[in-house]
Amino acid sequence: MNPTAPNHSASGQVTFLGAGPGDPGLLTLRAVEALASADVLIADPQVLDVVRAHARAHVDTPLQASTDEASNPVSPNGVSTLRDTANLVMTAARAGKRVVRAVTGDPGLDGNVAEEMLACAAEGIVFEVVPGIAAAVGVPAYAGVPLRDAQGTDVRFIDARCADDRCWAELGTSDATAVVSTTLDAVAAAAGELVSAGRKPDTPMTVTVAGTTTRQRTWTATLGSIAQVLKAAKVLPSADGGQPVIAVVGERSAAAQRDRLSWFESKPLFGWRVLVPRTKEQAASLSDQLVSYGAVPHEVPTIAVEPPRTPQQMERAVKGLVTGRYEWIAFTSVNAVKAVREKFEEYGLDARAFAGIKVAAVGEQTAKALVAFGVKPDLVPSGEQSAAGLLEDWPPYDPVFDPIDRVFLPRADIATETLVAGLIELGWEVDDVTAYRTVRASPPPAETREAIKGGGFDAVLFTSSSTVRNLVGIAGKPHNVTVIACIGPATAKTAEEHGLRVDVMSPEPSVHKLAEALADFGAARRDAAIEAGDPVTRPSERRPGSRRRARS
């Protein structure tokens, strides 16, 4: 039976899906397809957020509801949870639903779902298995620990929680690389089992917790020293000792080369919590870039965009575009593009209405928004991406070559007059139209406000003077340990006026250059710590008063 074929029985179908060890980027294409069509999503708590992002907005999540409502949903051995989960899967499938059962790692290696599969088979319910990246494979890769070298070696996987004496004895007399699944507080005991079974105490060992996530941390030691290493790092004893870890043991597992192979934890902003105070639409691409540097972006809208109080001026201008009133239209922000596009859709217009009109755009994101609308800008500043930069390239009005002398400028209600004055000086008539209003956003949740004022964020990116003023107004001033990064001199001046120390300045007025500059700062700070023999820490891990400038 083809598991992906339509099910014509009264029952639904079940997809047993591996969600990987934790990094959302490790989901397979097939997994994303299955999630997009699911009626019911039943996921391990550890990966619920990872998979729910790809499910439909109103997908049913009964496991979460039952866990939230139950006073004691999990027994000490987890049996009641597994039984409840299996019942939820079967109940939904019998009702004709498309069920996705998402597990951490891979269904065959990490997920204890064999009984659920057998139950489906017994009742004739169609099911499929979508493999995922197993934790025992994905975590070492993210830790920079290849499991085999050029000469090749045997690799064995063992779950220390259920291993018997025979398992330990076989590994102890072997030179195979051992990948051990265990918990943080039991890893030293597992190392002891291997030594007792015959492995040398000086055998290299790495231990990784929270693998493939920005909370990942790896320690390099030997079988004989791992207990002391974890104690010296103040990791143990700990209330979090029960969290799962992946340990890699073996002379040929390249643990000694981890300082050169640790590609993930050595990202310039690894684990940094970075505050992005922009509107949701503007923050998306910037957040994606920060994630690529290893950061954890936290988007806090400081500006809300609303329609103009009196829409008549905007309506007349859009009609003027169609009737040939303008030679040029100039967009200075993504919000201006959005405002015009929404008005076009209201009138049943599309990008063809721009035929015969020259289009100017300030900024890479504004240009991209126009291209997405179906409009290729005729003019983008060759230098500084600002109103001044646009004026440097804007042609003066020439009555011989320009049949129309008027420019449509849709913009915010608080925009400066620089562009208008400059265009008039070049001989153009300007219809300066309020396309949208910017107002201060509502305060973020109390937890976020406390993190801002208490040093819970490692950095904050200010992309305009208004983001400085509004963030301080709705959430308070960022703590002294927080790295302050500004997009340009005007923004930096506003930050300093509010008592903030500016650590990073973008070389160009671009949000992406600003993120690059912060990454460079983080890399220099990391290199300085390593050169000095200090542990690499995040700014938020420094106590107040102990802050030192990063070396360049």
C-alpha positions in Angstrom: 0.0 0.0 0.0 1.3 3.4 -0.9 1.2 5.4 2.4 1.0 8.8 0.6 -2.0 7.7 -1.5 -5.5 9.0 -0.6 -7.2 6.9 2.1 -10.7 5.9 0.9 -11.6 4.0 4.1 -13.6 5.5 7.0 -10.4 5.9 9.0 -7.9 8.7 8.6 -4.2 8.3 8.2 -1.2 8.8 10.5 2.3 10.2 9.7 5.0 9.3 12.2 7.4 12.2 11.8 10.9 12.7 13.0 11.4 16.4 14.0 15.1 16.2 14.6 17.1 17.1 17.7 15.9 20.7 18.1 17.1 22.9 15.2 14.0 23.9 13.2 16.1 23.9 10.1 16.6 20.2 10.3 13.0 19.3 9.3 12.8 17.5 6.0 10.8 18.8 3.0 8.4 15.8 3.4 7.9 16.7 7.1 6.9 20.2 6.2 4.5 18.9 3.6 2.9 16.5 6.0 2.5 19.2 8.7 0.9 21.6 6.3 -2.0 19.2 5.6 -2.4 17.8 9.2 -5.8 18.0 10.9 -4.4 16.9 14.2 -0.9 17.4 15.5 0.4 15.2 18.4 4.0 16.1 19.2 6.6 15.5 21.9 6.7 18.7 24.0 10.4 19.2 23.1 9.6 19.7 19.4 6.0 21.1 19.6 7.1 24.7 18.7 9.4 23.4 16.0 6.6 21.5 14.1 3.7 23.8 14.9 5.3 26.6 13.0 4.6 24.6 9.8 1.1 23.4 10.6 -2.1 25.2 9.8 -3.2 28.0 12.1 -6.0 26.1 13.7 -4.6 22.6 13.8 -5.9 20.5 16.7 -3.2 19.8 19.4 -5.0 17.4 21.8 -1.8 16.3 23.6 -1.0 19.8 24.6 -4.5 20.4 25.9 -4.6 17.1 27.9 -1.2 17.9 29.4 -2.3 21.5 30.3 -5.5 20.3 31.9 -4.2 17.2 33.8 -2.8 17.6 37.3 -0.3 14.8 37.0 -0.1 13.7 33.3 3.3 12.0 33.5 4.1 9.0 35.7 7.7 8.5 36.9 8.5 6.0 34.1 6.5 7.9 31.4 4.2 4.9 30.7 0.9 6.9 31.2 2.1 9.6 28.8 2.9 7.0 26.1 -0.5 5.3 26.6 -2.4 8.6 26.5 -0.5 9.6 23.4 -1.3 6.3 21.6 -5.0 6.7 22.6 -5.1 10.2 21.1 -3.5 9.1 17.9 -5.9 6.2 17.4 -9.0 8.2 18.4 -8.2 10.9 15.8 -7.4 8.4 13.1 -10.6 6.5 13.7 -12.5 9.8 13.3 -11.1 10.1 9.7 -8.5 12.8 10.6 -5.0 13.3 9.1 -2.8 12.9 12.1 0.9 13.9 12.4 2.6 12.2 15.3 5.9 14.2 15.7 8.7 12.8 17.8 12.1 14.2 18.8 14.9 13.0 16.6 14.0 10.0 14.4 10.9 7.8 14.8 12.9 4.6 14.4 15.9 5.4 16.6 14.6 8.0 19.1 10.9 7.8 19.1 9.1 5.1 21.1 6.3 4.8 18.6 6.6 1.2 17.4 3.5 0.2 19.4 1.5 3.0 17.9 2.5 1.9 14.4 1.4 -1.7 15.2 -1.9 -0.4 16.5 -2.5 1.4 13.2 -1.6 -1.7 11.3 -3.9 -3.9 13.4 -6.9 -1.7 12.6 -6.0 -1.2 8.9 -5.2 2.5 9.4 -2.9 3.9 6.7 0.3 5.2 8.1 3.7 6.4 6.9 7.0 7.1 8.5 9.0 10.3 7.7 12.5 9.9 9.0 14.2 12.6 10.9 17.8 13.5 12.0 18.5 11.3 14.9 19.9 13.0 18.0 22.8 10.6 18.1 23.8 11.6 14.6 22.8 15.3 14.5 24.2 16.4 17.9 27.8 15.2 17.3 27.7 16.9 13.9 26.7 20.2 15.5 29.3 19.7 18.2 32.1 19.4 15.6 32.8 15.8 16.4 32.9 13.5 13.3 32.1 10.0 14.2 34.5 8.5 11.7 38.0 9.4 10.4 39.6 8.9 7.0 40.6 5.3 7.9 37.1 4.5 9.0 36.0 2.9 12.3 33.1 1.1 13.8 30.4 3.3 15.3 28.1 2.0 18.0 25.1 3.6 19.6 24.1 2.9 23.1 21.3 4.2 25.4 22.9 4.2 28.9 19.4 4.3 30.5 18.7 0.7 29.3 22.1 -0.8 28.6 23.0 -4.0 30.4 26.3 -5.5 31.4 26.7 -7.2 28.1 26.4 -3.9 26.2 29.1 -2.3 28.3 31.4 -5.3 28.1 31.2 -5.3 24.3 32.0 -1.6 24.1 34.8 -1.9 26.7 36.7 -4.5 24.6 36.1 -2.7 21.3 37.9 0.3 19.7 34.7 1.5 18.2 33.5 5.0 18.6 30.7 4.9 21.1 27.8 7.4 20.9 26.1 7.3 24.3 22.6 8.7 25.0 22.3 9.5 28.7 21.6 12.4 31.0 23.9 15.0 32.4 24.0 13.7 35.9 24.6 10.1 34.7 27.3 10.8 32.1 30.1 10.2 34.6 28.6 6.9 35.6 28.5 5.9 32.0 32.1 6.8 31.6 32.9 4.7 34.7 31.1 1.7 33.1 33.3 2.0 30.0 36.5 2.2 32.0 35.4 -0.8 34.2 34.7 -2.8 31.0 38.2 -2.1 29.6 38.4 1.3 28.0 41.4 3.4 28.9 40.7 6.3 31.3 42.5 8.7 28.9 40.1 7.8 26.0 38.8 11.2 24.5 35.2 12.1 25.3 32.9 14.9 24.4 29.6 15.6 26.1 26.9 17.9 24.5 23.8 19.2 26.1 20.8 20.9 24.2 22.4 19.8 20.9 21.5 21.7 17.7 19.9 24.6 19.6 21.4 27.9 20.6 21.6 26.6 24.2 24.0 23.9 23.0 27.1 23.5 25.1 29.9 20.9 24.7 32.7 19.8 27.1 35.8 18.0 26.0 37.4 15.6 28.5 38.4 11.9 28.9 36.6 9.0 30.4 38.6 9.5 33.5 38.3 13.3 33.8 34.7 14.0 32.7 33.4 14.2 36.3 36.0 16.7 37.3 35.5 18.8 34.1 31.8 19.1 34.7 32.3 20.0 38.3 35.0 22.6 37.5 32.6 24.1 34.9 30.0 24.3 37.7 27.6 22.3 35.6 27.1 19.7 38.3 25.6 19.3 40.7 22.6 20.9 39.2 18.8 20.8 39.4 19.0 20.4 35.6 21.0 17.3 35.8 18.3 15.2 34.3 18.4 16.8 30.9 19.5 14.5 28.0 23.1 14.6 26.6 24.9 12.9 23.8 28.4 11.7 24.7 31.0 10.6 22.0 33.8 8.3 23.1 36.7 7.1 21.1 40.3 7.7 20.0 39.3 8.2 16.4 36.2 10.4 16.9 38.3 13.6 16.2 37.4 15.0 19.7 40.9 16.4 19.9 40.2 18.5 16.8 37.0 20.1 18.1 38.6 23.5 18.5 38.9 23.6 14.7 35.7 21.7 13.8 33.3 23.4 16.2 31.4 25.3 13.5 28.1 25.8 15.4 29.1 27.0 18.9 31.8 29.3 17.4 29.3 31.4 15.5 29.9 35.1 16.3 26.7 35.7 18.2 26.1 32.1 19.4 23.4 32.1 22.1 23.1 35.9 22.2 19.6 37.2 22.9 19.2 40.1 20.6 16.4 42.6 20.9 15.0 43.7 17.5 12.8 46.8 18.1 11.0 47.2 14.8 7.6 46.5 13.3 6.9 42.7 12.8 7.1 43.0 9.0 10.4 44.9 9.1 12.0 42.6 11.6 11.5 39.3 9.7 14.5 39.4 7.4 16.7 41.0 10.0 15.9 38.2 12.5 16.7 35.6 9.9 20.1 37.1 9.4 20.7 37.2 13.2 19.8 33.5 13.4 22.5 32.7 10.8 25.0 34.2 13.2 23.8 32.0 16.0 21.7 34.6 17.8 18.2 34.3 19.3 16.3 37.3 18.1 13.4 38.7 20.1 11.2 41.0 18.1 9.5 43.8 20.1 7.4 46.2 18.0 8.0 49.8 19.0 6.2 51.4 16.2 2.7 50.6 15.0 1.7 51.5 11.5 -1.9 52.9 11.0 -3.8 54.4 8.0 -3.8 58.2 7.7 -6.6 59.9 9.6 -7.9 61.5 6.4 -7.6 59.1 3.4 -8.8 61.5 0.7 -5.4 62.9 -0.1 -4.0 59.4 -0.6 -7.0 58.4 -2.7 -6.6 61.4 -5.0 -2.9 60.7 -5.5 -3.5 57.0 -6.4 -6.1 58.1 -9.0 -3.6 60.6 -10.3 -1.2 57.8 -11.0 -3.7 56.2 -13.3 -4.7 59.5 -15.1 -1.1 60.5 -15.8 -0.6 63.2 -13.2 2.9 62.1 -12.2 6.3 61.7 -13.9 7.8 60.0 -10.8 6.8 58.2 -7.6 9.3 57.9 -4.8 9.2 55.2 -2.1 11.3 55.8 1.0 10.2 52.8 3.1 8.6 49.3 2.9 5.5 50.8 4.7 5.0 53.3 1.9 5.1 50.4 -0.7 2.6 48.5 1.4 0.3 51.5 1.8 0.1 52.1 -2.0 -0.3 48.4 -2.7 -3.2 48.2 -0.3 -4.9 51.2 -1.9 -4.3 49.6 -5.4 -6.0 46.4 -4.3 -8.9 48.4 -2.9 -9.4 49.9 -6.4 -8.8 46.7 -8.2 -5.5 47.9 -9.6 -2.2 46.1 -10.0 1.4 46.9 -11.0 0.4 47.7 -14.6 -0.9 51.0 -13.2 2.8 52.1 -13.0 3.2 51.9 -16.8 4.9 55.1 -18.0 5.8 56.3 -14.5 9.4 56.3 -13.2 9.8 54.7 -9.8 12.5 55.6 -7.2 13.2 53.6 -4.0 15.4 54.2 -1.0 16.9 51.1 0.6 17.4 47.5 -0.4 14.2 46.3 1.4 12.1 48.9 -0.2 13.3 47.9 -3.6 12.6 44.2 -2.8 9.1 45.1 -1.7 8.5 46.8 -5.0 9.9 43.9 -7.0 7.5 41.6 -5.0 4.7 43.9 -6.1 5.8 43.5 -9.7 7.6 46.8 -10.1 11.3 47.3 -10.9 12.7 50.6 -9.5 14.2 52.9 -12.1 16.3 54.7 -9.5 18.0 53.5 -6.3 20.6 55.7 -4.7 24.1 54.6 -5.8 25.6 55.8 -2.5 24.0 56.4 0.9 20.5 54.8 1.2 18.7 57.8 2.4 16.8 60.8 1.2 20.1 62.7 0.8 21.5 59.8 -1.2 18.5 59.7 -3.4 18.7 63.5 -4.1 22.3 63.1 -5.2 21.2 60.9 -8.1 17.8 62.5 -8.8 17.8 64.3 -12.2 16.8 68.0 -12.3 13.5 68.8 -14.1 14.0 69.3 -17.8 10.9 70.7 -19.6 12.3 69.3 -22.9 12.6 65.7 -21.8 10.1 65.6 -18.9 6.5 66.0 -20.1 5.2 66.2 -16.5 6.9 68.1 -13.7 5.2 66.4 -10.7 6.4 63.8 -8.2 4.2 61.6 -5.9 5.8 61.1 -2.5 3.9 58.7 -0.3 5.4 58.6 3.2 5.0 58.6 6.9 3.3 61.4 8.8 6.5 62.2 10.8 9.0 62.1 7.8 11.5 64.9 7.5 11.3 67.6 4.8 14.7 66.9 3.3 13.5 65.0 0.2 10.6 67.4 -0.5 12.9 70.5 -0.3 15.6 68.9 -2.4 13.1 67.9 -5.2 11.7 71.4 -5.3 15.2 72.8 -5.6 15.7 70.5 -8.6 12.6 72.1 -10.2 10.0 69.5 -9.4 6.5 69.9 -8.0 5.9 67.5 -5.2 2.6 66.0 -3.9 3.8 65.2 -0.4 1.1 62.7 0.8 0.7 61.0 4.2 0.4 57.4 3.2 0.5 56.0 6.8 0.9 57.1 10.4 3.5 55.8 12.8 2.4 55.6 16.4 4.1 54.2 19.5 3.3 50.5 20.0 1.9 49.0 23.1 4.3 48.0 25.9 5.7 44.5 25.6 4.9 41.9 28.3 6.2 42.5 31.8 8.8 39.6 31.4 10.3 41.3 28.3 10.4 44.7 30.1 12.2 43.2 33.0 14.7 41.5 30.7 15.4 44.8 29.0 16.0 46.7 32.2 17.7 43.8 34.1 20.3 42.9 31.5 18.6 39.8 30.1 19.4 40.8 26.6 22.9 40.6 25.1 22.4 43.3 22.5 19.8 45.6 21.1 19.7 46.9 17.5 18.4 50.4 17.0 17.4 51.1 13.4 16.2 54.7 13.8 16.0 57.5 16.4 12.3 56.7 16.8 13.1 53.1 17.8 15.3 54.5 20.6 12.7 56.9 21.9 9.9 54.4 21.6 11.7 51.5 23.2 12.8 53.6 26.2 9.2 55.0 26.4 7.4 51.7 26.4 9.9 49.3 28.1 12.6 51.3 29.8 16.3 51.8 29.2 18.4 48.8 28.3 20.8 47.6 31.1 24.5 48.7 31.0 25.7 45.2 30.1 23.6 45.2 26.9 25.6 45.9 23.7 24.0 48.8 21.9 24.2 48.8 18.1 23.0 51.8 16.0 22.3 52.1 12.3 23.9 55.6 11.9 25.2 58.7 13.6 21.7 60.3 14.1 20.4 57.2 15.8 23.6 56.9 17.9 23.2 60.5 19.0 19.6 59.8 20.2 20.8 56.7 22.1 23.5 58.8 23.8 21.0 61.5 24.7 19.0 58.8 26.5 22.0 57.8 28.5 23.0 54.7 26.5 26.6 53.8 25.6 26.9 53.0 21.8 29.1 50.0 21.2 28.5 49.2 17.5 27.9 51.5 14.6 26.8 50.3 11.1 29.3 51.4 8.4 26.2 52.0 6.1 22.6 52.9 6.9 21.4 49.4 6.2 19.8 47.0 8.7 21.8 44.1 7.2 25.1 46.0 7.5 24.1 46.7 11.1 23.6 43.0 11.8 27.0 42.3 10.2 28.7 45.0 12.3 27.2 43.4 15.5 28.5 39.9 14.3 31.9 41.4 13.8 31.8 42.9 17.3 30.8 39.5 18.7 33.6 37.7 16.8 36.2 40.2 18.1 34.9 39.7 21.6 35.1 36.0 21.3 38.6 36.0 19.8 39.8 38.3 22.6 38.5 36.0 25.3 40.1 33.0 23.7 43.4 34.9 23.3 43.3 35.8 27.0 42.5 32.3 28.1 39.1 33.4 29.4 35.9 31.5 28.9 33.7 32.7 26.1 30.7 34.4 27.6 27.7 36.4 26.5 27.4 40.1 27.6 24.3 39.1 29.7 26.5 36.7 31.7 28.7 39.5 32.9 27.8 40.9 36.3 27.2 44.6 36.5 30.4 46.5 37.1 32.6 43.7 35.6 32.1 44.7 32.0 35.2 45.0 29.9 35.6 46.4 26.4 36.1 43.8 23.7 39.5 43.9 22.2 39.8 44.7 18.6 
